[in-house]
Amino acid sequence: MIGLQYAAGKLPEHDLMVTRSSRLSEPRWVRWIVIGISLLFVVVFLAVPLALVFVKAFEKGTEAYFMAVTTPDALAAIKLTLLTAAIAVPLNVVFGISAAWLIAKFNFPGKNVLTTLIDLPFTVSPVISGMLFVLLFGLQGVFGRWLDEHNVKIIFAVPGIVLSTIFATFPFVARELIPIMQLSGTEEEEAAVVLGASGWKTFFKVTLPNIKWGLMYGIIVCNARAMGEFGAVSVVSGHIRGATNTIPLQAEILYNEYHITAAFSVASLLTFLAVVTLIIKKVAEIKIRRQASTTNSQSFTGTL
């Protein structure tokens, strides 16, 4: 009976309590101090600034708030932000799934190099990445003269904003899916192929259900970063009102011009997105943990 309980990943309640209490060997006052410091940090650096954004946004009433977020420049910034995310996120999803599949399921020369390159946007400053695109596609850049001769504009235009956003956000989906695919292994896919399933059918019927929550998690984080990207977009956009300003850039311009309430009103749109992202992210994390524990329990039971 005990062996079956261990195989199912369960311990008797008494043993579980003993195990937990043995891990918490620190004095009670130490734990309360650590908890208090953590709560103080969360309140001071996260909760209070988050609340102040909405307080400042609605400082002059709801009418002033909606006037600020419905001006032509604000609406243009919202549309451009949504357009950029609508292009960047699906492309990053395709890349993320492909890269995660390749890294998790196959061994090939240059695998470590590819894994390192995926992390490159995490180590390069967004401002530097924006400057790289200027050096490539700017008027004095590598391809600038050719682009100018063919009347193709990338820098200080929408294509440059999309490219810089893709560069800043492409690791998120891949980095979320790689460990999940590595954990799931290749046995189910191999069984599907042996039973006669095609590659696409294997992906949609076997692989995708196993990674759906991780994929959702990656998409949510990627979308939030795409909409909130500032550094790289600031370099390549040119800050043209009504044309190349995204929501973060529009909020910065309003703040620099001392339109404080309008700036926080526009910023509250991204803040609301962040709150919604955190809620969905938490739900996805719970689903991923349950799926991982189920996979571990099944694999452990199969070895007995």
Secondary structure, 3 states (H helix, E strand, C coil): CHHHHHHCCCCCHHHHHHHHHHHCCCCHHHHHHHHHHHHHHHHHHHHHHHHHHHHHHCCCCHHHHHHHHCCHHHHHHHHHHHHHHHHHHHHHHHHHHHHHHHHHHCCCCCHHHHHHHHCHHHHCCHHHHHHHHHHHHCCCCCCHHHHHHCCCCCCCCHHHHHHHHHHHHCHHHHHHHHHHHHHHCCHHHHHHHHCCCCHHHHHHHHHHHHHHHHHHHHHHHHHHHHHHCCHHHHHHHCCCCCCCCCHHHHHHHHHHCCCHHHHHHHHHHHHHHHHHHHHHHHHHHHHHHHHHHHHHHHHHHHCC
